[in-house]
Amino acid sequence: MPDRRSAVPILREWRRELDRARLVREDTLCRESMPEPERAWVRKHCPEAAAYWHLLTTLTAEQLPYA
């Protein structure tokens, strides 16, 4: 089993690469016609991970078991 300390720099680099892939503007996962009141509600109730990636959704990882 590899030393966990040696994995930390690799994981940090992967994290930097993923961070560069974050969306610049908010995305609705193909629901561009989402009305503004719904958008406001979703912004208020979206999971922290979705907000981090600028995704306007209430989906959670638990709801996507095959992703």
PDB file of N, CA, C and O in Angstrom:
ATOM      1  N   MET A   1       0.848  -1.186   0.000  1.00  0.00           N
ATOM      2  CA  MET A   1       0.000   0.000   0.000  1.00  0.00           C
ATOM      3  C   MET A   1       0.892   1.246   0.000  1.00  0.00           C
ATOM      4  O   MET A   1       1.778   1.369   0.845  1.00  0.00           O
ATOM      5  N   PRO A   2       0.666   2.164  -0.932  1.00  0.00           N
ATOM      6  CA  PRO A   2       1.508   3.367  -0.999  1.00  0.00           C
ATOM      7  C   PRO A   2       1.329   4.235   0.251  1.00  0.00           C
ATOM      8  O   PRO A   2       0.284   4.226   0.901  1.00  0.00           O
ATOM      9  N   ASP A   3       2.364   4.964   0.549  1.00  0.00           N
ATOM     10  CA  ASP A   3       2.333   5.894   1.678  1.00  0.00           C
ATOM     11  C   ASP A   3       1.317   7.002   1.394  1.00  0.00           C
ATOM     12  O   ASP A   3       1.340   7.617   0.328  1.00  0.00           O
ATOM     13  N   ARG A   4       0.441   7.246   2.343  1.00  0.00           N
ATOM     14  CA  ARG A   4      -0.609   8.258   2.154  1.00  0.00           C
ATOM     15  C   ARG A   4      -0.025   9.648   1.965  1.00  0.00           C
ATOM     16  O   ARG A   4      -0.593  10.468   1.243  1.00  0.00           O
ATOM     17  N   ARG A   5       1.093   9.916   2.600  1.00  0.00           N
ATOM     18  CA  ARG A   5       1.717  11.241   2.461  1.00  0.00           C
ATOM     19  C   ARG A   5       2.146  11.508   1.026  1.00  0.00           C
ATOM     20  O   ARG A   5       2.138  12.654   0.576  1.00  0.00           O
ATOM     21  N   SER A   6       2.516  10.470   0.317  1.00  0.00           N
ATOM     22  CA  SER A   6       2.924  10.675  -1.076  1.00  0.00           C
ATOM     23  C   SER A   6       1.722  10.945  -1.981  1.00  0.00           C
ATOM     24  O   SER A   6       1.879  11.484  -3.076  1.00  0.00           O
ATOM     25  N   ALA A   7       0.532  10.575  -1.531  1.00  0.00           N
ATOM     26  CA  ALA A   7      -0.669  10.823  -2.320  1.00  0.00           C
ATOM     27  C   ALA A   7      -1.157  12.264  -2.205  1.00  0.00           C
ATOM     28  O   ALA A   7      -1.839  12.755  -3.105  1.00  0.00           O
ATOM     29  N   VAL A   8      -0.825  12.939  -1.127  1.00  0.00           N
ATOM     30  CA  VAL A   8      -1.328  14.299  -0.882  1.00  0.00           C
ATOM     31  C   VAL A   8      -0.940  15.260  -2.004  1.00  0.00           C
ATOM     32  O   VAL A   8      -1.817  15.963  -2.505  1.00  0.00           O
ATOM     33  N   PRO A   9       0.323  15.330  -2.426  1.00  0.00           N
ATOM     34  CA  PRO A   9       0.656  16.257  -3.520  1.00  0.00           C
ATOM     35  C   PRO A   9      -0.086  15.930  -4.819  1.00  0.00           C
ATOM     36  O   PRO A   9      -0.485  16.828  -5.561  1.00  0.00           O
ATOM     37  N   ILE A  10      -0.260  14.654  -5.078  1.00  0.00           N
ATOM     38  CA  ILE A  10      -0.974  14.247  -6.296  1.00  0.00           C
ATOM     39  C   ILE A  10      -2.433  14.697  -6.219  1.00  0.00           C
ATOM     40  O   ILE A  10      -2.971  15.237  -7.186  1.00  0.00           O
ATOM     41  N   LEU A  11      -3.061  14.477  -5.084  1.00  0.00           N
ATOM     42  CA  LEU A  11      -4.459  14.893  -4.919  1.00  0.00           C
ATOM     43  C   LEU A  11      -4.600  16.406  -4.992  1.00  0.00           C
ATOM     44  O   LEU A  11      -5.573  16.911  -5.552  1.00  0.00           O
ATOM     45  N   ARG A  12      -3.639  17.132  -4.434  1.00  0.00           N
ATOM     46  CA  ARG A  12      -3.684  18.604  -4.528  1.00  0.00           C
ATOM     47  C   ARG A  12      -3.624  19.064  -5.971  1.00  0.00           C
ATOM     48  O   ARG A  12      -4.344  19.983  -6.360  1.00  0.00           O
ATOM     49  N   GLU A  13      -2.774  18.435  -6.771  1.00  0.00           N
ATOM     50  CA  GLU A  13      -2.667  18.801  -8.188  1.00  0.00           C
ATOM     51  C   GLU A  13      -3.973  18.498  -8.921  1.00  0.00           C
ATOM     52  O   GLU A  13      -4.432  19.310  -9.725  1.00  0.00           O
ATOM     53  N   TRP A  14      -4.565  17.354  -8.655  1.00  0.00           N
ATOM     54  CA  TRP A  14      -5.853  17.012  -9.279  1.00  0.00           C
ATOM     55  C   TRP A  14      -6.902  18.024  -8.886  1.00  0.00           C
ATOM     56  O   TRP A  14      -7.721  18.430  -9.712  1.00  0.00           O
ATOM     57  N   ARG A  15      -6.885  18.441  -7.613  1.00  0.00           N
ATOM     58  CA  ARG A  15      -7.857  19.438  -7.149  1.00  0.00           C
ATOM     59  C   ARG A  15      -7.663  20.752  -7.902  1.00  0.00           C
ATOM     60  O   ARG A  15      -8.645  21.376  -8.304  1.00  0.00           O
ATOM     61  N   ARG A  16      -6.425  21.181  -8.099  1.00  0.00           N
ATOM     62  CA  ARG A  16      -6.165  22.422  -8.857  1.00  0.00           C
ATOM     63  C   ARG A  16      -6.689  22.293 -10.283  1.00  0.00           C
ATOM     64  O   ARG A  16      -7.278  23.233 -10.818  1.00  0.00           O
ATOM     65  N   GLU A  17      -6.479  21.141 -10.895  1.00  0.00           N
ATOM     66  CA  GLU A  17      -6.979  20.937 -12.254  1.00  0.00           C
ATOM     67  C   GLU A  17      -8.503  20.980 -12.291  1.00  0.00           C
ATOM     68  O   GLU A  17      -9.084  21.599 -13.182  1.00  0.00           O
ATOM     69  N   LEU A  18      -9.143  20.336 -11.344  1.00  0.00           N
ATOM     70  CA  LEU A  18     -10.606  20.360 -11.289  1.00  0.00           C
ATOM     71  C   LEU A  18     -11.118  21.770 -11.034  1.00  0.00           C
ATOM     72  O   LEU A  18     -12.108  22.182 -11.639  1.00  0.00           O
ATOM     73  N   ASP A  19     -10.473  22.509 -10.161  1.00  0.00           N
ATOM     74  CA  ASP A  19     -10.898  23.883  -9.884  1.00  0.00           C
ATOM     75  C   ASP A  19     -10.858  24.748 -11.138  1.00  0.00           C
ATOM     76  O   ASP A  19     -11.705  25.622 -11.319  1.00  0.00           O
ATOM     77  N   ARG A  20      -9.893  24.511 -11.988  1.00  0.00           N
ATOM     78  CA  ARG A  20      -9.822  25.276 -13.245  1.00  0.00           C
ATOM     79  C   ARG A  20     -10.981  24.929 -14.177  1.00  0.00           C
ATOM     80  O   ARG A  20     -11.302  25.698 -15.084  1.00  0.00           O
ATOM     81  N   ALA A  21     -11.609  23.774 -13.956  1.00  0.00           N
ATOM     82  CA  ALA A  21     -12.730  23.343 -14.799  1.00  0.00           C
ATOM     83  C   ALA A  21     -14.081  23.867 -14.302  1.00  0.00           C
ATOM     84  O   ALA A  21     -15.105  23.633 -14.945  1.00  0.00           O
ATOM     85  N   ARG A  22     -14.094  24.572 -13.166  1.00  0.00           N
ATOM     86  CA  ARG A  22     -15.355  25.101 -12.638  1.00  0.00           C
ATOM     87  C   ARG A  22     -15.994  26.039 -13.646  1.00  0.00           C
ATOM     88  O   ARG A  22     -15.313  26.741 -14.394  1.00  0.00           O
ATOM     89  N   LEU A  23     -17.307  26.032 -13.646  1.00  0.00           N
ATOM     90  CA  LEU A  23     -18.038  26.916 -14.543  1.00  0.00           C
ATOM     91  C   LEU A  23     -17.859  28.362 -14.114  1.00  0.00           C
ATOM     92  O   LEU A  23     -17.823  28.670 -12.923  1.00  0.00           O
ATOM     93  N   VAL A  24     -17.748  29.238 -15.089  1.00  0.00           N
ATOM     94  CA  VAL A  24     -17.615  30.659 -14.796  1.00  0.00           C
ATOM     95  C   VAL A  24     -18.984  31.251 -14.500  1.00  0.00           C
ATOM     96  O   VAL A  24     -19.140  32.087 -13.610  1.00  0.00           O
ATOM     97  N   ARG A  25     -19.958  30.805 -15.254  1.00  0.00           N
ATOM     98  CA  ARG A  25     -21.310  31.317 -15.019  1.00  0.00           C
ATOM     99  C   ARG A  25     -22.203  30.167 -14.576  1.00  0.00           C
ATOM    100  O   ARG A  25     -21.900  28.995 -14.797  1.00  0.00           O
ATOM    101  N   GLU A  26     -23.271  30.524 -13.968  1.00  0.00           N
ATOM    102  CA  GLU A  26     -24.227  29.549 -13.455  1.00  0.00           C
ATOM    103  C   GLU A  26     -24.828  28.706 -14.579  1.00  0.00           C
ATOM    104  O   GLU A  26     -25.126  29.225 -15.654  1.00  0.00           O
ATOM    105  N   ASP A  27     -25.003  27.429 -14.335  1.00  0.00           N
ATOM    106  CA  ASP A  27     -25.595  26.533 -15.319  1.00  0.00           C
ATOM    107  C   ASP A  27     -26.769  25.798 -14.682  1.00  0.00           C
ATOM    108  O   ASP A  27     -26.755  25.496 -13.489  1.00  0.00           O
ATOM    109  N   THR A  28     -27.785  25.514 -15.495  1.00  0.00           N
ATOM    110  CA  THR A  28     -29.005  24.878 -14.995  1.00  0.00           C
ATOM    111  C   THR A  28     -29.162  23.433 -15.444  1.00  0.00           C
ATOM    112  O   THR A  28     -30.257  22.880 -15.348  1.00  0.00           O
ATOM    113  N   LEU A  29     -28.113  22.818 -15.924  1.00  0.00           N
ATOM    114  CA  LEU A  29     -28.190  21.438 -16.418  1.00  0.00           C
ATOM    115  C   LEU A  29     -29.275  21.302 -17.487  1.00  0.00           C
ATOM    116  O   LEU A  29     -30.154  20.447 -17.387  1.00  0.00           O
ATOM    117  N   CYS A  30     -29.203  22.141 -18.491  1.00  0.00           N
ATOM    118  CA  CYS A  30     -30.111  22.129 -19.657  1.00  0.00           C
ATOM    119  C   CYS A  30     -31.530  22.609 -19.333  1.00  0.00           C
ATOM    120  O   CYS A  30     -32.472  22.249 -20.040  1.00  0.00           O
ATOM    121  N   ARG A  31     -31.696  23.396 -18.303  1.00  0.00           N
ATOM    122  CA  ARG A  31     -33.014  23.958 -17.985  1.00  0.00           C
ATOM    123  C   ARG A  31     -32.954  25.472 -18.090  1.00  0.00           C
ATOM    124  O   ARG A  31     -33.317  26.181 -17.152  1.00  0.00           O
ATOM    125  N   GLU A  32     -32.493  25.966 -19.236  1.00  0.00           N
ATOM    126  CA  GLU A  32     -32.345  27.404 -19.435  1.00  0.00           C
ATOM    127  C   GLU A  32     -33.666  28.153 -19.304  1.00  0.00           C
ATOM    128  O   GLU A  32     -33.678  29.351 -19.022  1.00  0.00           O
ATOM    129  N   SER A  33     -34.766  27.456 -19.506  1.00  0.00           N
ATOM    130  CA  SER A  33     -36.074  28.107 -19.408  1.00  0.00           C
ATOM    131  C   SER A  33     -36.587  28.165 -17.961  1.00  0.00           C
ATOM    132  O   SER A  33     -37.729  28.562 -17.731  1.00  0.00           O
ATOM    133  N   MET A  34     -35.760  27.777 -16.992  1.00  0.00           N
ATOM    134  CA  MET A  34     -36.173  27.790 -15.592  1.00  0.00           C
ATOM    135  C   MET A  34     -36.583  29.222 -15.206  1.00  0.00           C
ATOM    136  O   MET A  34     -35.800  30.156 -15.379  1.00  0.00           O
ATOM    137  N   PRO A  35     -37.797  29.395 -14.687  1.00  0.00           N
ATOM    138  CA  PRO A  35     -38.247  30.744 -14.321  1.00  0.00           C
ATOM    139  C   PRO A  35     -37.428  31.317 -13.154  1.00  0.00           C
ATOM    140  O   PRO A  35     -36.908  30.569 -12.325  1.00  0.00           O
ATOM    141  N   GLU A  36     -37.322  32.627 -13.103  1.00  0.00           N
ATOM    142  CA  GLU A  36     -36.508  33.284 -12.081  1.00  0.00           C
ATOM    143  C   GLU A  36     -36.938  32.951 -10.650  1.00  0.00           C
ATOM    144  O   GLU A  36     -36.067  32.766  -9.799  1.00  0.00           O
ATOM    145  N   PRO A  37     -38.250  32.865 -10.338  1.00  0.00           N
ATOM    146  CA  PRO A  37     -38.605  32.482  -8.967  1.00  0.00           C
ATOM    147  C   PRO A  37     -38.084  31.091  -8.581  1.00  0.00           C
ATOM    148  O   PRO A  37     -37.656  30.874  -7.448  1.00  0.00           O
ATOM    149  N   GLU A  38     -38.124  30.162  -9.528  1.00  0.00           N
ATOM    150  CA  GLU A  38     -37.587  28.822  -9.254  1.00  0.00           C
ATOM    151  C   GLU A  38     -36.073  28.876  -9.089  1.00  0.00           C
ATOM    152  O   GLU A  38     -35.513  28.212  -8.217  1.00  0.00           O
ATOM    153  N   ARG A  39     -35.408  29.674  -9.935  1.00  0.00           N
ATOM    154  CA  ARG A  39     -33.955  29.829  -9.820  1.00  0.00           C
ATOM    155  C   ARG A  39     -33.581  30.345  -8.422  1.00  0.00           C
ATOM    156  O   ARG A  39     -32.637  29.857  -7.799  1.00  0.00           O
ATOM    157  N   ALA A  40     -34.327  31.324  -7.951  1.00  0.00           N
ATOM    158  CA  ALA A  40     -34.053  31.893  -6.625  1.00  0.00           C
ATOM    159  C   ALA A  40     -34.231  30.828  -5.543  1.00  0.00           C
ATOM    160  O   ALA A  40     -33.427  30.749  -4.614  1.00  0.00           O
ATOM    161  N   TRP A  41     -35.273  30.015  -5.659  1.00  0.00           N
ATOM    162  CA  TRP A  41     -35.519  28.964  -4.682  1.00  0.00           C
ATOM    163  C   TRP A  41     -34.392  27.928  -4.712  1.00  0.00           C
ATOM    164  O   TRP A  41     -33.893  27.509  -3.668  1.00  0.00           O
ATOM    165  N   VAL A  42     -34.005  27.528  -5.909  1.00  0.00           N
ATOM    166  CA  VAL A  42     -32.941  26.521  -6.044  1.00  0.00           C
ATOM    167  C   VAL A  42     -31.621  27.073  -5.505  1.00  0.00           C
ATOM    168  O   VAL A  42     -30.881  26.349  -4.839  1.00  0.00           O
ATOM    169  N   ARG A  43     -31.314  28.346  -5.782  1.00  0.00           N
ATOM    170  CA  ARG A  43     -30.086  28.944  -5.245  1.00  0.00           C
ATOM    171  C   ARG A  43     -30.057  28.849  -3.719  1.00  0.00           C
ATOM    172  O   ARG A  43     -29.016  28.591  -3.114  1.00  0.00           O
ATOM    173  N   LYS A  44     -31.220  29.062  -3.119  1.00  0.00           N
ATOM    174  CA  LYS A  44     -31.314  29.043  -1.657  1.00  0.00           C
ATOM    175  C   LYS A  44     -31.185  27.626  -1.100  1.00  0.00           C
ATOM    176  O   LYS A  44     -30.714  27.444   0.022  1.00  0.00           O
ATOM    177  N   HIS A  45     -31.602  26.614  -1.882  1.00  0.00           N
ATOM    178  CA  HIS A  45     -31.649  25.238  -1.384  1.00  0.00           C
ATOM    179  C   HIS A  45     -30.659  24.279  -2.040  1.00  0.00           C
ATOM    180  O   HIS A  45     -30.714  23.077  -1.779  1.00  0.00           O
ATOM    181  N   CYS A  46     -29.780  24.764  -2.861  1.00  0.00           N
ATOM    182  CA  CYS A  46     -28.865  23.849  -3.554  1.00  0.00           C
ATOM    183  C   CYS A  46     -27.788  23.353  -2.604  1.00  0.00           C
ATOM    184  O   CYS A  46     -27.399  24.059  -1.674  1.00  0.00           O
ATOM    185  N   PRO A  47     -27.304  22.136  -2.839  1.00  0.00           N
ATOM    186  CA  PRO A  47     -26.232  21.592  -2.007  1.00  0.00           C
ATOM    187  C   PRO A  47     -24.956  22.421  -2.156  1.00  0.00           C
ATOM    188  O   PRO A  47     -24.743  23.074  -3.178  1.00  0.00           O
ATOM    189  N   GLU A  48     -24.127  22.386  -1.141  1.00  0.00           N
ATOM    190  CA  GLU A  48     -22.881  23.152  -1.153  1.00  0.00           C
ATOM    191  C   GLU A  48     -22.002  22.798  -2.354  1.00  0.00           C
ATOM    192  O   GLU A  48     -21.387  23.678  -2.957  1.00  0.00           O
ATOM    193  N   ALA A  49     -21.945  21.523  -2.696  1.00  0.00           N
ATOM    194  CA  ALA A  49     -21.120  21.104  -3.835  1.00  0.00           C
ATOM    195  C   ALA A  49     -21.641  21.689  -5.143  1.00  0.00           C
ATOM    196  O   ALA A  49     -20.853  22.099  -5.996  1.00  0.00           O
ATOM    197  N   ALA A  50     -22.950  21.731  -5.307  1.00  0.00           N
ATOM    198  CA  ALA A  50     -23.526  22.305  -6.525  1.00  0.00           C
ATOM    199  C   ALA A  50     -23.214  23.794  -6.609  1.00  0.00           C
ATOM    200  O   ALA A  50     -22.873  24.297  -7.679  1.00  0.00           O
ATOM    201  N   ALA A  51     -23.327  24.489  -5.505  1.00  0.00           N
ATOM    202  CA  ALA A  51     -23.020  25.919  -5.488  1.00  0.00           C
ATOM    203  C   ALA A  51     -21.546  26.152  -5.820  1.00  0.00           C
ATOM    204  O   ALA A  51     -21.211  27.086  -6.550  1.00  0.00           O
ATOM    205  N   TYR A  52     -20.675  25.312  -5.288  1.00  0.00           N
ATOM    206  CA  TYR A  52     -19.246  25.444  -5.553  1.00  0.00           C
ATOM    207  C   TYR A  52     -18.952  25.353  -7.050  1.00  0.00           C
ATOM    208  O   TYR A  52     -18.130  26.104  -7.575  1.00  0.00           O
ATOM    209  N   TRP A  53     -19.628  24.431  -7.730  1.00  0.00           N
ATOM    210  CA  TRP A  53     -19.400  24.222  -9.159  1.00  0.00           C
ATOM    211  C   TRP A  53     -20.281  25.112 -10.026  1.00  0.00           C
ATOM    212  O   TRP A  53     -20.262  24.980 -11.249  1.00  0.00           O
ATOM    213  N   HIS A  54     -21.059  26.021  -9.420  1.00  0.00           N
ATOM    214  CA  HIS A  54     -21.948  26.961 -10.111  1.00  0.00           C
ATOM    215  C   HIS A  54     -23.052  26.240 -10.871  1.00  0.00           C
ATOM    216  O   HIS A  54     -23.465  26.676 -11.946  1.00  0.00           O
ATOM    217  N   LEU A  55     -23.526  25.135 -10.306  1.00  0.00           N
ATOM    218  CA  LEU A  55     -24.634  24.397 -10.902  1.00  0.00           C
ATOM    219  C   LEU A  55     -25.910  24.725 -10.150  1.00  0.00           C
ATOM    220  O   LEU A  55     -25.969  24.617  -8.925  1.00  0.00           O
ATOM    221  N   LEU A  56     -26.913  25.118 -10.883  1.00  0.00           N
ATOM    222  CA  LEU A  56     -28.194  25.470 -10.290  1.00  0.00           C
ATOM    223  C   LEU A  56     -29.057  24.218 -10.264  1.00  0.00           C
ATOM    224  O   LEU A  56     -29.819  23.957 -11.195  1.00  0.00           O
ATOM    225  N   THR A  57     -28.929  23.444  -9.187  1.00  0.00           N
ATOM    226  CA  THR A  57     -29.641  22.184  -9.046  1.00  0.00           C
ATOM    227  C   THR A  57     -29.794  21.855  -7.568  1.00  0.00           C
ATOM    228  O   THR A  57     -29.041  22.349  -6.729  1.00  0.00           O
ATOM    229  N   THR A  58     -30.765  21.026  -7.264  1.00  0.00           N
ATOM    230  CA  THR A  58     -30.919  20.533  -5.895  1.00  0.00           C
ATOM    231  C   THR A  58     -30.506  19.064  -5.791  1.00  0.00           C
ATOM    232  O   THR A  58     -30.664  18.449  -4.737  1.00  0.00           O
ATOM    233  N   LEU A  59     -29.983  18.504  -6.870  1.00  0.00           N
ATOM    234  CA  LEU A  59     -29.517  17.121  -6.844  1.00  0.00           C
ATOM    235  C   LEU A  59     -28.339  16.967  -5.895  1.00  0.00           C
ATOM    236  O   LEU A  59     -27.487  17.851  -5.794  1.00  0.00           O
ATOM    237  N   THR A  60     -28.300  15.840  -5.204  1.00  0.00           N
ATOM    238  CA  THR A  60     -27.180  15.524  -4.321  1.00  0.00           C
ATOM    239  C   THR A  60     -26.502  14.251  -4.810  1.00  0.00           C
ATOM    240  O   THR A  60     -27.049  13.533  -5.647  1.00  0.00           O
ATOM    241  N   ALA A  61     -25.333  13.978  -4.297  1.00  0.00           N
ATOM    242  CA  ALA A  61     -24.610  12.762  -4.681  1.00  0.00           C
ATOM    243  C   ALA A  61     -25.410  11.515  -4.341  1.00  0.00           C
ATOM    244  O   ALA A  61     -25.352  10.521  -5.065  1.00  0.00           O
ATOM    245  N   GLU A  62     -26.150  11.561  -3.252  1.00  0.00           N
ATOM    246  CA  GLU A  62     -26.961  10.406  -2.839  1.00  0.00           C
ATOM    247  C   GLU A  62     -28.064  10.098  -3.863  1.00  0.00           C
ATOM    248  O   GLU A  62     -28.511   8.957  -3.971  1.00  0.00           O
ATOM    249  N   GLN A  63     -28.488  11.090  -4.591  1.00  0.00           N
ATOM    250  CA  GLN A  63     -29.529  10.890  -5.616  1.00  0.00           C
ATOM    251  C   GLN A  63     -28.956  10.391  -6.932  1.00  0.00           C
ATOM    252  O   GLN A  63     -29.707  10.060  -7.850  1.00  0.00           O
ATOM    253  N   LEU A  64     -27.645  10.334  -7.031  1.00  0.00           N
ATOM    254  CA  LEU A  64     -26.976   9.904  -8.260  1.00  0.00           C
ATOM    255  C   LEU A  64     -26.050   8.724  -7.967  1.00  0.00           C
ATOM    256  O   LEU A  64     -24.831   8.858  -8.070  1.00  0.00           O
ATOM    257  N   PRO A  65     -26.613   7.570  -7.605  1.00  0.00           N
ATOM    258  CA  PRO A  65     -25.773   6.451  -7.180  1.00  0.00           C
ATOM    259  C   PRO A  65     -24.883   5.870  -8.281  1.00  0.00           C
ATOM    260  O   PRO A  65     -23.904   5.188  -7.980  1.00  0.00           O
ATOM    261  N   TYR A  66     -25.200   6.123  -9.525  1.00  0.00           N
ATOM    262  CA  TYR A  66     -24.420   5.533 -10.610  1.00  0.00           C
ATOM    263  C   TYR A  66     -23.474   6.541 -11.251  1.00  0.00           C
ATOM    264  O   TYR A  66     -22.811   6.222 -12.239  1.00  0.00           O
ATOM    265  N   ALA A  67     -23.402   7.734 -10.713  1.00  0.00           N
ATOM    266  CA  ALA A  67     -22.536   8.768 -11.302  1.00  0.00           C
ATOM    267  C   ALA A  67     -21.116   8.605 -10.819  1.00  0.00           C
ATOM    268  O   ALA A  67     -20.240   9.380 -11.203  1.00  0.00           O
TER     269      ALA A  67
END
